[in-house]
Amino acid sequence: MPQIFRKSANTLSRGSIFGLLSLVGGLILLAIVLARSSYVTRQQIFVEQPLQFSHMHHVTDDGIDCRYCHTSVETSSFAGIPPTKTCMNCHSVLFANAAFLEPVRASFRDNRPLHWVRVHDLPDFVYFNHSIHIKKGVGCETCHGRIDQMPLTYQQNSLLMGWCVDCHRNPAPNLRPRAEITTMGYRPAKDQAELGPELMKAYNVHPSISCSTCHR
């Protein structure tokens, strides 16, 4: 019986299989890289807002504590976006006629809230509670970065699941006294390797890494 395929068909078939496997592997690798890129996580990207609010000015220059605007951060799962009235507590006097602040005045005058765009926007299938983290000694800076140095607000960290799980597995390096929760540029009074375990014991820190902790 005559041979149907040439000997070169073996080489061609091997090359095709290798090429297909390489293509599939490359696509998987590309998907992994893309999922961790700033294009997906929005890390280090400035978010356009109805009014470009400067945390650097309000925190560093004016010395305003995080909790003045984010009033529910210690008692609720969410930090809270301040109502326009909170802005007007100061800006009814300070820069009261500045054109830049007209959206704030219009919001207050018309009783219509400003539509701020959430910067740290977790997926709907992720549950996160601000109050429990603060009670356990996790500072604002740990997740939000040096917000006091941001003239425009951006997401400092990736907020990927692995980033959260790393902290849950070893929270000691990220803990601080509750009195220092909102302190930017915090430096521990003693070695963090010693302070962390002490705070874990004092605040009864035993974070879970089970799926149901965040995915409810």
C-alpha positions as CSV (number, residue, x, y, z in Angstrom):
1,M,0.0,0.0,0.0
2,P,1.5,3.4,-1.0
3,Q,2.4,5.8,1.8
4,I,-0.3,8.5,2.2
5,F,1.7,11.1,4.2
6,R,5.2,12.3,3.5
7,K,7.8,12.1,6.3
8,S,7.7,15.9,6.6
9,A,4.1,15.5,7.9
10,N,5.5,14.2,11.2
11,T,7.5,17.4,11.6
12,L,4.6,19.5,10.6
13,S,2.3,17.8,13.1
14,R,4.8,18.2,15.9
15,G,5.3,21.8,15.1
16,S,1.5,22.4,14.9
17,I,0.9,20.8,18.3
18,F,3.8,22.7,19.9
19,G,2.6,25.9,18.3
20,L,-1.0,25.4,19.5
21,L,0.2,24.6,23.1
22,S,2.4,27.7,23.0
23,L,-0.5,29.9,21.8
24,V,-2.8,28.6,24.5
25,G,-0.1,29.1,27.1
26,G,0.7,32.5,25.8
27,L,-3.0,33.5,26.0
28,I,-3.2,32.3,29.6
29,L,-0.1,34.2,30.5
30,L,-1.4,37.3,28.8
31,A,-4.7,37.0,30.7
32,I,-2.9,36.7,34.0
33,V,-0.7,39.7,33.3
34,L,-3.6,41.8,32.1
35,A,-5.7,40.9,35.2
36,R,-2.9,42.3,37.4
37,S,-2.2,45.3,35.3
38,S,-3.3,48.9,36.1
39,Y,-5.6,48.7,33.1
40,V,-7.8,46.3,35.1
41,T,-7.0,47.1,38.7
42,R,-6.9,51.0,38.1
43,Q,-3.9,51.1,40.4
44,Q,-1.9,54.4,40.2
45,I,-4.5,56.0,37.8
46,F,-6.1,59.3,38.6
47,V,-9.9,59.4,38.5
48,E,-11.7,62.2,36.9
49,Q,-14.1,63.8,39.4
50,P,-16.9,66.5,39.2
51,L,-14.5,68.6,41.2
52,Q,-10.8,67.7,41.5
53,F,-10.6,67.5,45.3
54,S,-7.0,67.7,46.8
55,H,-6.5,65.5,49.8
56,M,-2.9,66.9,50.0
57,H,-4.3,70.4,50.5
58,H,-7.0,69.5,53.0
59,V,-4.9,66.9,55.0
60,T,-1.4,68.4,54.9
61,D,-2.0,72.1,54.5
62,D,-5.2,72.4,56.6
63,G,-4.6,69.5,59.0
64,I,-8.1,68.0,58.6
65,D,-8.5,64.5,60.1
66,C,-9.8,61.8,57.8
67,R,-12.8,61.2,60.1
68,Y,-14.1,64.8,59.7
69,C,-15.2,64.0,56.2
70,H,-15.4,60.2,56.4
71,T,-17.6,60.1,59.5
72,S,-18.8,56.5,59.4
73,V,-15.4,54.9,59.0
74,E,-15.2,53.8,62.6
75,T,-18.7,52.5,63.0
76,S,-19.8,51.2,59.6
77,S,-18.7,48.9,56.8
78,F,-18.2,52.0,54.6
79,A,-16.2,55.1,55.1
80,G,-18.8,57.4,53.7
81,I,-18.6,60.2,51.2
82,P,-19.2,63.5,52.8
83,P,-22.3,65.4,51.9
84,T,-21.9,68.9,50.4
85,K,-22.9,70.4,53.7
86,T,-19.6,69.2,55.1
87,C,-17.7,71.1,52.4
88,M,-19.8,74.2,53.0
89,N,-18.9,74.2,56.7
90,C,-15.7,75.7,55.6
91,H,-16.3,77.0,52.1
92,S,-19.3,79.2,53.0
93,V,-16.5,81.4,54.4
94,L,-13.2,80.2,52.8
95,F,-13.0,80.8,49.0
96,A,-16.7,81.5,49.2
97,N,-16.8,83.1,45.7
98,A,-14.1,81.1,44.0
99,A,-15.3,80.0,40.5
100,F,-13.6,76.7,41.0
101,L,-16.0,75.8,43.8
102,E,-19.2,76.7,42.0
103,P,-20.2,73.0,41.6
104,V,-20.1,72.7,45.4
105,R,-22.2,75.9,45.9
106,A,-24.6,74.7,43.3
107,S,-24.9,71.3,44.9
108,F,-25.7,72.9,48.2
109,R,-28.0,75.6,46.8
110,D,-30.0,73.1,44.7
111,N,-29.9,70.3,47.3
112,R,-28.4,67.9,44.8
113,P,-25.4,65.8,45.8
114,L,-22.2,65.9,43.8
115,H,-21.7,62.6,42.0
116,W,-18.2,61.6,43.1
117,V,-16.6,58.7,41.3
118,R,-15.5,56.0,43.7
119,V,-11.7,55.5,43.6
120,H,-11.4,52.4,45.7
121,D,-14.2,50.4,44.1
122,L,-14.3,46.8,45.1
123,P,-16.4,44.3,43.0
124,D,-20.0,43.7,44.2
125,F,-19.1,40.1,45.2
126,V,-16.5,41.4,47.7
127,Y,-17.5,42.3,51.3
128,F,-15.2,44.7,53.1
129,N,-15.8,46.3,56.5
130,H,-13.9,49.5,57.3
131,S,-14.9,49.6,61.0
132,I,-13.5,46.1,61.9
133,H,-10.1,46.9,60.3
134,I,-9.8,50.2,62.2
135,K,-10.8,48.5,65.5
136,K,-8.0,45.9,64.8
137,G,-5.4,48.7,64.2
138,V,-5.1,48.9,60.4
139,G,-4.4,52.5,59.5
140,C,-5.9,54.4,56.6
141,E,-2.5,54.7,55.0
142,T,-2.0,50.9,54.9
143,C,-4.7,50.5,52.2
144,H,-5.1,54.1,50.8
145,G,-1.4,55.1,50.8
146,R,-0.1,58.5,51.5
147,I,-3.4,60.3,50.7
148,D,-1.9,63.4,52.3
149,Q,0.5,63.6,49.4
150,M,-2.1,63.2,46.6
151,P,-3.2,66.5,45.0
152,L,-5.4,64.2,42.9
153,T,-6.7,61.0,44.4
154,Y,-5.7,57.6,43.0
155,Q,-5.7,54.0,44.1
156,Q,-2.4,53.3,45.7
157,N,-2.6,49.5,45.9
158,S,-3.9,46.8,43.5
159,L,-6.7,45.6,45.9
160,L,-6.3,42.2,44.3
161,M,-7.4,39.2,46.4
162,G,-3.8,38.1,46.9
163,W,-2.9,41.5,48.3
164,C,-5.7,41.2,50.9
165,V,-4.9,37.5,51.7
166,D,-1.2,38.3,52.3
167,C,-2.2,40.8,55.1
168,H,-4.7,38.3,56.6
169,R,-2.0,35.7,56.8
170,N,0.5,38.0,58.5
171,P,-1.3,41.2,59.8
172,A,1.4,42.1,62.4
173,P,3.5,44.3,60.1
174,N,0.5,46.4,59.2
175,L,-0.9,47.1,62.7
176,R,-0.6,50.3,64.7
177,P,-2.1,51.7,67.9
178,R,-5.7,52.9,67.4
179,A,-4.7,56.4,68.3
180,E,-2.5,56.5,65.2
181,I,-5.0,55.1,62.7
182,T,-5.3,58.3,60.7
183,T,-1.6,59.4,61.1
184,M,0.1,59.7,57.7
185,G,3.7,58.8,57.6
186,Y,3.3,56.8,60.8
187,R,6.5,55.4,62.4
188,P,6.2,53.0,65.3
189,A,7.7,54.0,68.6
190,K,9.4,50.6,68.9
191,D,10.4,47.9,66.5
192,Q,7.4,46.8,64.5
193,A,8.5,43.2,64.8
194,E,7.9,43.5,68.5
195,L,4.9,45.9,68.4
196,G,2.9,44.0,65.8
197,P,2.5,40.8,67.9
198,E,1.7,42.9,70.9
199,L,-1.1,44.6,69.1
200,M,-2.4,41.4,67.7
201,K,-2.8,40.1,71.2
202,A,-4.2,43.4,72.6
203,Y,-6.8,43.8,69.8
204,N,-7.5,40.1,69.5
205,V,-6.5,40.0,65.8
206,H,-7.1,36.6,64.2
207,P,-8.1,37.3,60.6
208,S,-9.7,34.5,58.7
209,I,-8.6,33.5,55.2
210,S,-11.7,31.4,54.4
211,C,-13.6,32.4,51.2
212,S,-16.7,33.3,53.2
213,T,-14.9,36.1,55.0
214,C,-15.1,38.3,52.0
215,H,-17.3,36.5,49.6
216,R,-20.8,36.3,51.1
